[in-house]
Amino acid sequence: MVAIRAYVTTVAAAGLLALAPSAALAAPTALDDGSFEYPVAPANSFNALKAGQTIGPWSVDSGSVDHIGKGFWQAADGDQSVDLNGGGPGKVSQTIRTTAGKTYTVSYALAGNPEGNQGLRTGRVLIDGQNFQDFSFDTTGKTRANMGYVGRQVTFVATGATTTLSFASTSATGAYGPVIDDVRVKSGCCSCSTCSD
């Protein structure tokens, strides 16, 4: 009976060790709401937001952006997305936990507002305010029902316990800017050759 009790205690202790904080350390970096799902924007419409306002954990740092609601156009993930041009170019940011010296990969879905004069929509990814990647998307032939999202990614090495990730429009196309959705951050470098494309 004592041997059985000792065995059960050992198994229970092993189970607790599996749930210990070391398991949490292997968890993905805590980027919150990378698909811009909250708050809920008006269905078949959008919320126009300007600098100083927020989209859940994302802050609008400059200019203006549109938080696109379900049904307005195709989302890459979930129901909502962000047009980085509201009345003009805007920027959104979120600060995440990182470990200094570690490499991280940011992936995201990129498209462009297909309304207005179709053509290039441009922007950039910034890490702690520094430009890490310029991007562009050609909206020619795209529609609200077929946005043509493409995957993009960029890597960076963290310099501190927190890192601010930003997406900014460089499109001088009035209300028609680049669209982002499905933003994710994971530790480690991507394995493909398009990390900085």
Steps between C-alpha positions, in 0.01 A plus 500: 500500500785737584664423164178585314466828696861591418440425131183716491686786674785477249259505204309795649825691558605431141164634381545817705849550357354479151272792592777701668605846377767349275218374275364853478840627385463297181168670420478738201565869561180662621392718211135574572223508239713484187183471290342819638189316619417730790334727558239394245480752216163567331400217264536589130666826604800627699610724785721795402763551769761770546821540698444449871225241455531122529392177334503262796870460594615696192553877523455740210824697529470742211267602219183295469397142422177312431404199713307287250194306619366160399364484146649829376766303316681167522714453810811282502419359844185538708260776396686830533810678368662844489542743212810703590354804325202664663476849356871465422803294609490363855696274733400232753725353772504240774766438765581133567715308749839395365837378624805709415725322251231261375389488137130538417300464181201720420261361240194677363249498215524795262247635249381845395179698492363416152283812478600831341775500240644151501876459515777476758434536872819537700611489861760376743556285807679676784667345804547744789455783251763377253402399147554125461303434183338696216204331335272562203185341364348548154120518520451482123218252432426445869150533648341504843404135449848404376758709683794283392679490836866398494714386792795710608752460780794675655747404774660709770723457805345644815701755693295499820221347709239664279488584130259729317375364168347754260340500156493833317361607165720694259219522241396850404177359359252676725265247658635202306796336671669170570293249699645274772358201682606177674810645670703242694829506690704192592847452639764377257577577137281390217632215290421651162694738278235776511554616859571856393300516175 
